[in-house]
Amino acid sequence: MYITSSRGTIKNYRDSLSVYFDWLETEKGVTCTSISAASFGVDNLREWVKWLADVKGNAICSVNNRLSQLSIFLKFLGNKEPGWKHLYAEAKDMDRKKSPKKHVTGMSESAVTAIFNQTDQSTATGRRDLTMMVLQYGTATRAAAILNLKIKNVHLDDVSDPYIQIINKGGEPRICFLPQKAAAHLRKYISEFHGVTPQPDSFVFYSPLEAPGVRPLSHDAYDKRIKKYGLMAARQCSEVPNKPHSHQFRHARATHLIEHDVNILEVSKILHHAQLETTMKYLDITVDEKATQMEKVNGMDDPKLPRKWRNKDGSLKDVLKRTKVR
């Protein structure tokens, strides 16, 4: 899998290093001629973390991010100079304060449709953007999984049920079956952008700055396109959120599946959550809603219940097909 470093990510790493070096100079009197391994010792790191929170007023999540970014720098130093490897180990083992998770809001079906409708289908870029968004929404995957997708991981015409193979957040491969609309868009896109004989190792959605298929489109570029369409769509649909981003398609799809009576257990499997409780929190399921959903889970094998969420053989491959993708 290709690992990208967006401009925003690189800037964050550079900023964290600058903040730490400034602190070393102003608070500890360390200069470019006196800096040493001891400058990055765990005692200094603890003082710095406390200074970020107490003096600079950084939020817990910001402090944790700064520390993590500095730790990666220390890992790099350790790879260059084996005698410094202990610095990374010490930094990695430092306690992080828990911060409340940011709640991700989804989008209504009307908002999703409005955003899709802003793509200019008379242009290649518009057709590419619509394919990416329809594919992510239809499969309820993370943007990284779509952007790192390669031709060899796409199975459209050699199987009865089209699917893609993606890599989960934890690095675990899994299969995502495609809704008919997503498969149709992807089939046309590959034909247009990759030709009759696509190269297996080419990235499906690639950066236009290099040769086709060599480098994947960056997450920043993808989100920039979504924000552009969101701004346009908001003029027509009041339900479009302010500055929409790619992860909202995943959240929206999961929410819409629930609204279409897909069982919460199956939605959890589609999202690839290890625990059902994670799905409940992710979708902000209330206590009353949780009880209703658990009743559905407990009764899902009742022959009197309509099988809206699975095939006769109990498989999951048609879950997404049975709900409308707009």
C-alpha positions as CSV (number, residue, x, y, z in Angstrom):
1,M,0.0,0.0,0.0
2,Y,1.2,3.5,-0.9
3,I,1.6,5.8,2.1
4,T,1.0,9.5,1.4
5,S,2.1,12.5,3.4
6,S,-0.2,15.4,2.7
7,R,1.0,19.0,2.9
8,G,-1.1,19.5,6.0
9,T,0.5,16.5,7.7
10,I,4.0,17.6,6.9
11,K,3.2,21.1,8.1
12,N,2.0,19.7,11.4
13,Y,5.2,17.8,12.0
14,R,7.3,20.8,11.1
15,D,5.2,23.0,13.5
16,S,5.6,20.5,16.4
17,L,9.4,20.4,15.9
18,S,9.6,24.2,15.8
19,V,7.6,24.6,19.0
20,Y,9.8,22.1,20.8
21,F,13.1,23.7,19.5
22,D,11.8,27.1,20.5
23,W,10.9,25.8,24.0
24,L,14.4,24.2,24.3
25,E,16.0,27.5,23.5
26,T,13.8,29.9,25.5
27,E,13.1,27.6,28.6
28,K,16.2,25.4,28.8
29,G,18.9,27.6,27.2
30,V,19.7,25.0,24.6
31,T,21.3,26.2,21.4
32,C,22.2,24.7,18.0
33,T,25.7,24.1,19.3
34,S,24.7,22.5,22.7
35,I,21.8,20.3,21.6
36,S,22.3,16.6,22.4
37,A,20.5,13.4,23.0
38,A,19.8,14.6,26.6
39,S,17.7,17.5,25.1
40,F,15.1,14.9,24.0
41,G,15.1,13.0,27.3
42,V,11.8,12.0,28.9
43,D,12.1,14.6,31.7
44,N,12.3,17.4,29.1
45,L,9.4,15.9,27.2
46,R,7.3,15.9,30.4
47,E,8.1,19.5,31.1
48,W,7.3,20.5,27.5
49,V,3.9,18.7,27.6
50,K,3.1,20.5,30.9
51,W,4.2,23.8,29.4
52,L,2.0,23.3,26.3
53,A,-1.1,22.7,28.5
54,D,-0.5,25.2,31.3
55,V,1.4,28.1,29.5
56,K,0.3,27.8,25.9
57,G,-3.2,26.7,26.8
58,N,-3.2,23.8,24.2
59,A,-6.2,21.4,24.3
60,I,-5.5,17.8,25.4
61,C,-5.8,16.5,21.9
62,S,-3.4,19.1,20.6
63,V,-0.8,18.2,23.3
64,N,-1.1,14.5,22.5
65,N,-0.7,15.2,18.8
66,R,2.4,17.4,19.4
67,L,3.9,14.6,21.5
68,S,3.1,11.9,18.9
69,Q,4.6,14.0,16.1
70,L,7.8,14.6,18.1
71,S,7.9,10.9,18.9
72,I,8.0,10.1,15.2
73,F,10.9,12.4,14.8
74,L,12.7,10.6,17.6
75,K,12.0,7.3,15.8
76,F,13.6,8.7,12.7
77,L,16.7,9.8,14.7
78,G,16.9,6.4,16.3
79,N,17.0,4.7,12.8
80,K,19.8,7.1,11.8
81,E,21.7,6.8,15.1
82,P,21.2,3.5,17.0
83,G,22.4,5.0,20.3
84,W,19.3,7.3,20.3
85,K,16.7,4.5,19.9
86,H,15.9,4.7,23.6
87,L,14.5,8.2,23.2
88,Y,11.7,7.0,20.9
89,A,10.9,4.1,23.3
90,E,10.7,6.5,26.2
91,A,8.6,9.0,24.4
92,K,6.2,6.4,23.1
93,D,5.6,5.0,26.6
94,M,4.7,8.4,28.0
95,D,1.1,8.6,29.4
96,R,-1.3,10.5,27.2
97,K,-4.3,12.2,28.8
98,K,-7.6,11.1,27.4
99,S,-9.5,13.7,25.4
100,P,-13.1,13.6,24.4
101,K,-13.6,12.3,20.8
102,K,-14.9,14.7,18.2
103,H,-18.4,13.6,17.1
104,V,-18.6,13.1,13.4
105,T,-22.0,14.2,11.9
106,G,-23.2,12.6,8.8
107,M,-25.4,14.0,6.0
108,S,-29.0,13.5,5.0
109,E,-29.7,11.6,1.8
110,S,-30.8,14.9,0.2
111,A,-27.5,16.5,1.1
112,V,-25.5,13.6,-0.3
113,T,-27.6,13.7,-3.5
114,A,-27.1,17.5,-3.7
115,I,-23.3,17.2,-3.5
116,F,-23.2,14.4,-6.1
117,N,-25.3,16.6,-8.4
118,Q,-22.6,19.4,-8.4
119,T,-20.1,17.4,-10.3
120,D,-19.7,18.4,-13.9
121,Q,-20.2,15.2,-15.9
122,S,-19.0,16.9,-19.1
123,T,-15.5,16.9,-17.7
124,A,-13.1,14.1,-16.8
125,T,-12.5,15.6,-13.4
126,G,-16.2,15.7,-12.6
127,R,-16.7,12.1,-13.6
128,R,-13.7,11.0,-11.5
129,D,-15.0,12.9,-8.5
130,L,-18.5,11.5,-8.7
131,T,-17.1,8.0,-9.0
132,M,-14.9,8.4,-5.9
133,M,-17.8,9.8,-3.8
134,V,-20.4,7.3,-5.0
135,L,-17.9,4.4,-4.3
136,Q,-17.0,5.7,-0.8
137,Y,-20.6,6.3,0.1
138,G,-21.8,3.0,-1.4
139,T,-19.3,0.9,0.5
140,A,-19.2,3.0,3.7
141,T,-15.4,2.8,3.8
142,R,-12.8,5.3,4.9
143,A,-11.4,7.7,2.2
144,A,-7.9,6.2,2.6
145,A,-9.2,2.7,1.5
146,I,-10.6,4.2,-1.7
147,L,-7.6,6.4,-2.5
148,N,-5.2,3.5,-2.0
149,L,-7.2,1.1,-4.1
150,K,-5.3,-0.5,-7.0
151,I,-6.6,-2.0,-10.2
152,K,-5.7,-5.5,-9.1
153,N,-8.0,-5.1,-6.1
154,V,-11.1,-4.3,-8.2
155,H,-13.3,-7.3,-9.4
156,L,-16.1,-6.2,-11.6
157,D,-16.5,-8.4,-14.6
158,D,-15.0,-11.7,-13.6
159,V,-17.4,-12.4,-10.7
160,S,-21.2,-12.6,-10.3
161,D,-21.2,-10.0,-7.5
162,P,-18.7,-7.1,-8.1
163,Y,-16.4,-6.3,-5.1
164,I,-13.2,-4.5,-4.2
165,Q,-10.5,-5.6,-1.8
166,I,-9.5,-2.8,0.6
167,I,-7.1,-2.4,3.6
168,N,-8.7,-1.6,6.9
169,K,-7.4,1.1,9.3
170,G,-5.5,-1.5,11.2
171,G,-3.9,-2.9,8.0
172,E,-6.2,-5.9,7.7
173,P,-7.5,-6.7,4.2
174,R,-11.2,-7.2,3.6
175,I,-13.8,-7.4,0.8
176,C,-16.5,-4.8,0.1
177,F,-19.3,-5.8,-2.2
178,L,-20.4,-3.0,-4.5
179,P,-23.9,-1.6,-5.0
180,Q,-24.9,-1.7,-8.6
181,K,-24.6,2.0,-9.1
182,A,-21.1,2.2,-7.6
183,A,-20.0,-0.8,-9.8
184,A,-21.4,0.9,-12.9
185,H,-19.6,4.2,-12.2
186,L,-16.4,2.4,-11.4
187,R,-16.5,0.3,-14.5
188,K,-17.0,3.3,-16.7
189,Y,-14.3,5.2,-14.9
190,I,-11.6,2.5,-15.2
191,S,-12.4,2.2,-18.9
192,E,-11.9,5.9,-19.4
193,F,-9.0,6.6,-17.2
194,H,-7.0,3.3,-17.5
195,G,-7.9,2.1,-20.9
196,V,-8.6,-1.4,-22.3
197,T,-5.7,-3.1,-20.5
198,P,-5.3,-1.5,-17.0
199,Q,-2.0,-2.1,-15.2
200,P,-2.7,-4.3,-12.1
201,D,-0.5,-2.1,-9.8
202,S,-1.9,1.2,-10.9
203,F,-3.8,3.2,-8.4
204,V,-7.4,3.5,-9.4
205,F,-7.7,7.2,-8.4
206,Y,-4.3,8.7,-9.2
207,S,-2.7,12.1,-8.9
208,P,-2.8,14.1,-12.2
209,L,0.6,15.6,-11.3
210,E,2.5,12.4,-12.3
211,A,2.1,9.6,-14.8
212,P,-1.3,7.9,-14.7
213,G,-1.6,5.3,-11.9
214,V,1.8,6.0,-10.3
215,R,0.7,8.0,-7.3
216,P,-2.7,8.0,-5.6
217,L,-4.7,11.2,-5.3
218,S,-4.0,12.7,-1.9
219,H,-6.6,12.9,0.9
220,D,-6.2,16.7,0.9
221,A,-7.1,16.9,-2.8
222,Y,-10.1,14.6,-2.3
223,D,-11.4,16.6,0.6
224,K,-10.8,19.9,-1.2
225,R,-13.1,18.6,-4.0
226,I,-15.8,17.6,-1.6
227,K,-15.7,21.0,0.1
228,K,-16.0,22.7,-3.2
229,Y,-19.1,20.7,-4.1
230,G,-20.5,21.2,-0.6
231,L,-20.3,24.9,-1.0
232,M,-22.1,24.8,-4.3
233,A,-24.7,22.3,-3.0
234,A,-25.5,24.4,0.1
235,R,-27.0,27.1,-2.1
236,Q,-29.6,24.5,-3.2
237,C,-30.0,22.3,-0.2
238,S,-30.1,23.7,3.4
239,E,-29.2,20.2,4.8
240,V,-25.7,20.2,3.4
241,P,-23.3,20.7,6.3
242,N,-20.7,23.5,6.5
243,K,-17.4,22.4,5.0
244,P,-18.3,18.7,4.4
245,H,-15.4,16.1,4.4
246,S,-14.9,12.6,3.1
247,H,-15.5,10.8,6.5
248,Q,-19.1,12.1,6.5
249,F,-19.9,9.9,3.5
250,R,-19.1,6.8,5.7
251,H,-21.1,8.1,8.6
252,A,-24.0,9.1,6.3
253,R,-24.1,5.7,4.6
254,A,-24.2,3.9,8.0
255,T,-27.0,6.2,9.2
256,H,-29.0,5.7,6.0
257,L,-28.8,2.0,6.2
258,I,-30.2,2.1,9.7
259,E,-33.0,4.4,8.5
260,H,-33.8,1.8,5.8
261,D,-34.2,-0.9,8.5
262,V,-30.9,-2.6,7.9
263,N,-30.0,-4.4,11.1
264,I,-27.5,-2.6,13.4
265,L,-25.4,-5.8,13.6
266,E,-25.0,-5.9,9.8
267,V,-24.2,-2.2,9.7
268,S,-21.5,-2.9,12.3
269,K,-20.0,-5.6,10.0
270,I,-20.2,-3.2,7.0
271,L,-18.3,-0.6,9.0
272,H,-15.9,-3.3,10.2
273,H,-16.3,-2.4,13.9
274,A,-14.9,-5.0,16.3
275,Q,-17.6,-4.2,18.9
276,L,-21.3,-3.5,18.3
277,E,-21.0,-0.8,21.0
278,T,-18.6,1.1,18.8
279,T,-21.3,1.3,16.1
280,M,-23.8,2.5,18.6
281,K,-21.6,5.3,19.8
282,Y,-20.5,6.1,16.2
283,L,-24.0,6.6,15.1
284,D,-25.0,8.3,18.3
285,I,-27.7,5.7,19.1
286,T,-29.8,6.7,22.1
287,V,-30.8,4.4,24.9
288,D,-34.3,3.9,23.5
289,E,-33.0,3.3,19.9
290,K,-30.4,0.9,21.3
291,A,-33.2,-1.2,22.9
292,T,-35.1,-1.2,19.6
293,Q,-32.0,-2.2,17.6
294,M,-31.1,-5.0,20.0
295,E,-34.6,-6.4,19.8
296,K,-34.0,-6.6,16.0
297,V,-30.6,-8.3,16.6
298,N,-32.1,-10.8,19.0
299,G,-35.0,-11.6,16.7
300,M,-33.1,-11.7,13.4
301,D,-33.5,-15.4,13.1
302,D,-37.3,-15.3,13.6
303,P,-38.8,-16.7,10.5
304,K,-41.8,-14.4,10.8
305,L,-39.6,-11.3,10.3
306,P,-39.0,-10.0,6.8
307,R,-35.4,-10.6,5.6
308,K,-34.6,-7.0,4.6
309,W,-30.9,-7.3,5.4
310,R,-29.6,-10.6,4.2
311,N,-29.9,-13.3,1.5
312,K,-31.7,-16.6,1.8
313,D,-28.4,-18.3,2.6
314,G,-27.6,-15.7,5.3
315,S,-24.8,-14.0,3.5
316,L,-24.1,-10.3,3.5
317,K,-23.2,-9.7,-0.1
318,D,-26.5,-8.0,-1.1
319,V,-26.8,-5.8,2.0
320,L,-25.8,-2.7,0.1
321,K,-27.7,-3.6,-3.0
322,R,-31.0,-3.7,-1.1
323,T,-30.8,0.0,-0.2
324,K,-31.0,2.8,-2.7
325,V,-27.8,4.6,-3.6
326,R,-28.6,8.0,-5.1
